[in-house]
Amino acid sequence: MPQGDKSSYTDKQKRQAAHIEASYENKGASVKTAEARAWATVNKLTGGGKKSGSGRKQS
């Protein structure tokens, strides 16, 4: 999977990123900066994209 590919994210994570990005743009950030900050925020909140479930530690 190439860097920047968002296919491993859930629909909910994609929606979250879109809302966060819009918020940053409303605050005056550029489109590119807003997108980067939005995905960084989603990654921090959810731990990144979908992971395979088998054998993964439950927290």
Secondary structure as the mmCIF struct_conf table of DSSP 4:
data_model
#
loop_
_struct_conf.conf_type_id
_struct_conf.id
_struct_conf.beg_label_comp_id
_struct_conf.beg_label_asym_id
_struct_conf.beg_label_seq_id
_struct_conf.end_label_comp_id
_struct_conf.end_label_asym_id
_struct_conf.end_label_seq_id
TURN_TY1_P TURN_TY1_P1 GLN A 3 GLY A 4
TURN_TY1_P TURN_TY1_P2 SER A 7 SER A 8
BEND BEND1 TYR A 9 TYR A 9
HELX_RH_AL_P HELX_RH_AL_P1 ASP A 11 ASN A 26
TURN_TY1_P TURN_TY1_P3 LYS A 27 GLY A 28
HELX_RH_AL_P HELX_RH_AL_P2 VAL A 31 THR A 46
BEND BEND2 GLY A 48 GLY A 49
TURN_TY1_P TURN_TY1_P4 SER A 54 GLY A 55
HELX_LH_PP_P HELX_LH_PP_P1 ARG A 56 GLN A 58
#
